[in-house]
Amino acid sequence: MIRRLLSVWHARNLEFVRDRGTLVFTLLLPVSIIVGMAFIFGGPPRPLFKVGVIGGPAAARADAFLKTQYVQFIAVPSAAAGLRDVRRQRIDLLLGPGNPPQYWVNTDSPKGYITEKLLLAADPAAAREPVSGKAIRYLDWLFPGILGMNLMFSCLFGVGYVVLRYRQSGFLKRLNATPLSAFEFLSAQVLSRLTIIVLVTTALYAAVGAMIHFHSAGSLALLLLILVLGALSMIALGLTIAARFASEELVNGLLNLLTWPMMLLSGVWFSLAGSPKWVRWVADALPLTQMLHAAREVMLYGAGIGAIAPSLAYLGAVTLVFLSFGAWSFKWRI
């Protein structure tokens, strides 16, 4: 019995080692995640306060305040954008140009109170403009991220493993003998998964909304459009991975290689505001980032379609590119 067990054990080990793709992903995936997290969260201590500066720190005249330690100064494109962030307590204070400088502070924000004291200690002549507004709860901000993460896993693994199972069982080989084209087969898989995702996500949205009464200021129709385009982009990405490969370990490694960066860099759990530029560039290229950005703009700030049009266009382009590539590279046989 021991000899038989050892023979099967040895054969399975050789099978794994000879699958070069699986071996590489098994070794490199955890290393890449650790190195990436070290780059993102390493370095000096995080700032305690965030101050928006209209036009960037170079445009401000509060030189002494700009040298304050543990305060992060973020360039804001316009006063309107900065005021929105101050009212929602996404930043603690908004600093404008001028000498003496003008500033806006949220009277409902505890961190804004402390930041104002730091500013006035450095520049007592600064002109105060009070605003008010309740902070967006972390739960309200997190909710779209959780729904998006659930959608990502369901689309990538749900579609990828289904096609892989069809290929391994020989079902695709039998379908190849029918008039069905690769485009028709993949389109059916996309529509099936899209229907399931829309129904499940809508049910979760309604159920959680009834329980915790999260903040939702925008159009439900626009949220549905974001859901459909975001799901399509994820499904297309999953189909691209499963279009050619027959190794379960390799497909699993590739899908994990996609899901982990999106889960960490797309703003599911925390905002990347203030992160290094290269991190934000990588994050902006991920479909989940664009979907969550659009969803939060609509839910938290009541944005219209014009404000999120770039994100919608990006999701649509990603869907077309990956679906086209998946149909072109699709293999019926192992």
N, C-alpha and C positions, 0 to 999 in steps of 0.2 A: 504493500500500500504506500509506504514512504517513497519507494522508487517511482511509482506512478505519479504521486503528488509532485515530487521534485522534477520529473520530466515535464509535466504541464507548467510548473512554475518557471522552469528554464526556457521553455518555448515561448511563453508569454513575455518574459523579459526580453528575449531576442526580438520578438515582434515589435515591442515598444521602441527598443534602441534603433532598429532598422528604419523605423518611421521617422526620418530626419526632421520633417516639419514639426511633428508633435514634440520631439525631443528639444528642438530649439525653443519652441514656445514655452515648454515647461520650465526651461532654465532661465529664459530671458524675461518672461512676463513679470515675475515677482521682483526681479532686479530693476526693471524699467519703472515699475510702480514706486519702489523705494527711492530711486534716484529722482524721479519726477516730484514726489512729495517733498524730498529734501530741498529741491530748487524752489518749490512754491512756498513752503512754510519755514524754510531755513532763514538764515541771515539775522539781522539785528531784531531787537524786540519790536512788537507791533505798536503803532501809535495808539494813544488813548482817546484822542479826539480827531474829528474830521472837519475841516474848514474848506468850504467851496470858495474859490477866488474867480471872479468874473474876468475872463480873458487870460487867466493863468497868473501865477505868482509874479511874473515879470511886470505885469500891468498894475500891481498893487503898490501903494505908497507907504504901507505899514512895515517898514524894514525891520524894526525891532521885533514886532510880533512874528514876522516870518521866520525868525531865528529861534522861536520857542521850541524846545525839545518835546518829543512825544505828541506833537500835533502834526497831522498829515494835511498838507495843503493840496487840494484837487482843483484842477482847471475846470471851470464851468463855462459853457459856450455863451450863455445869455442869462440875464437876470430872471427871466420867466422860468427857465429850467432850474436855476438855483433856488428860487423861491418855492417851487414845488417840492424840492428835496428838503428844504428847511421845514416846510409845513408838515411833511410826512416823517420828519426827524431822521432822514437818511443821512444828512450831514448836520453838524451841531451849530454851524454858524455860516453865514454867507458874507463874504467881504467884497466890497466894490472898489472901484478906482476913486481917485480924488485925494486931496490933501487939505484937511484931515480926511481920512477914509470914511466911507459910509458902510454900515454893516446892518444885516438883518439877523435877528435871533428869535427863536420860537420860545415864547413865554411859558409854554407847557413842557419844555424839555429840560430835565435836570442837567444833562451834559451841556446843553446850550448855556445854562446859567454859569457853569464853571468856565466854559470857553470864553464867555463874555468878560468874566473877571480877568482872565489872562490877557485879553486884548486891551482892556482899559488900563491894566497895570503897565502895559508897554506903550500905549498911546491914549492918554486920557481924553484927548480932544475928538476921538472918533464919534461920528454921528450915528445914533441908534435909531433903527426902524423895527419896532416890534411886530411880529406876526404870531399867529396861533394855529394850532392844528394838532390833532391826536396822532400818535405814532401808529404806523401799520404794525399790527402784532406779528411776531415771528411766525406764529401759526398760520396767519393769513398769507405771509410771504412763502412759507414752506409748502403749503398745500398744492400749488401748481407743480412744484418740484417733485413731490411724491407721486402725483398722477403721471407726470412725464416720465419718471423713472420706471414706474410700473408698465407704461406703454412701451418704453424702450425694450425692456426685457421680454415682454410678450411678443413684440414684433420680431426682434432679432432671433431669439431662441425658438419661438413658436413656428416661424416660417422656415428658418434654417434647418432645424432638426426634422421637420416634416419632409422637406425635399430630400434631405440626406437619408431618411428612413425609406422613402420611396425608391431611392437609387439602390440602397443596399439590399432591399427585398426583391429587386427585379421588376417592381411595378412600373418604373419609368421605361424599362426595356420593352415591356409589353405595350405601353402607351405609344412607343415609337413606331409600332407597327400599324397604328391607326392614322387617320388624316390629321390628327391634332398637331398643330405647330407648337414650337417652343414658346412663342409669344402668347398664344392662346392659353397654354398650360400655366405660364407664369402670371398672366392676367387674372385667371381664375383664382390662383392662390392669393394674389394681392387683394382681390375683391372680397374673398372669403374672410381673410384675416382683418381687413378693414371693417367689415360689418361687425365682426365680433368685438373689435377694439372700441368702435364707436358706441356700441350698446353697453359694454362693460364700463367704460369710462363715464358715460352719461349717467348710468345707474349709481356709480360711486360718487359722482359730483352731487347728485340729488340726495343720496343717503347721508353723506358727510355734512352737506349743507343743512339738512334737517336736524342733525345732532349738535353741531358746533356753531352754526350761523356765521360762517366765515365771510370776510369782506369781498363783495363782488360789485364793482361800480359800472362795468361795461356791458356791451351787448352780448347776449347769449348766442345769437346767430354768428357773430364774429368769433366767439370762442369755439363754436362748432367748426367753422372754417379752419381755424388754427389746428384743431384736433385732427381734422381730415388730412390736411397737408403734412402735419408732423408725423402722423401714422404712416402715410404713404412713403415719406422719405425713409423712415426706419424699416419698413417692409422691403423697400427696394434695396436698401443696404444689406439686409439679411439674405435676400435672394441672390445678390451678387456673390456673397461668400459661399452659399450652397450650390451655386450654378455648376461648378466643375468638380469640387472635391468629394471624395468618397470615404475619407478617413474621419471617423467620429472624433478622435482625439484632436486632429488638426482643425476641424471645424469648430470644436469647442474652444481651442486655443485662440483661433482668429476672432471668434465672437467675444471672448473675454478681453482680447486686446482692444476691441472696439468699445465694449460696455464700461470698462473701468475708467478710461480717460473721460468718457462722457459723464459718468456718475460723479467724478471728482472735479471736473473742470467746467461743467455746464451750468453751475449755479443751482444744483439740486438742494444742497444743504446750506450753502453760504455764498455771499456775494464775492466776486473777484475784483470789486472796485478797489483800486490802490495796489493791485498785484503788478508785477513786472509786465511791460508792454508785450513781450513775446508770449507770455502766458495768456494774455487776453486775445492776442492774434490767433493762437492755437484754439482757444475756446470758441472764438467767433466762427471758426471753420466747422465746428461740430453742429449737426442738425438739431440736436437736443437743446443747445444753447439758444439758437434762433427761435425755436418753438417756445421755450420757457420765457424768453424775453418778451415775445409777442403776447403770450398769455398773461404775464404779470402786468404789462402795460395796460391791457384791457381790464383785467380784474381789479387791480389796485388803483389805477388812475383814470379809468374810463376812457382810454385812448380810442380813437376812431381808426378806420382802415388806412387812412393816409399815413398815420404815425407808424404803423407796423408794416407798411407795404414792402420795404426792403427785406424784412424777415420772411414774409410770405413768398416773395419772388425767389429768394434763396432756397427755401424749402421746395418750391415747385421745380427749380432748376436741378437741384440734387436728385429729386425723384426721377426726372426724365433721364438724367445721365446714368444713374445706377440701373434703372429698368432697361435702358437700351443696352448697356454693357452686359447685364445679366442675360438678356435674351440672345445677344450675339455670342457669348461665351458658354452658353448652356450645353451640357453634355447629358444625353439620355443614358448612356452606358458608363459603367465603371471603367 
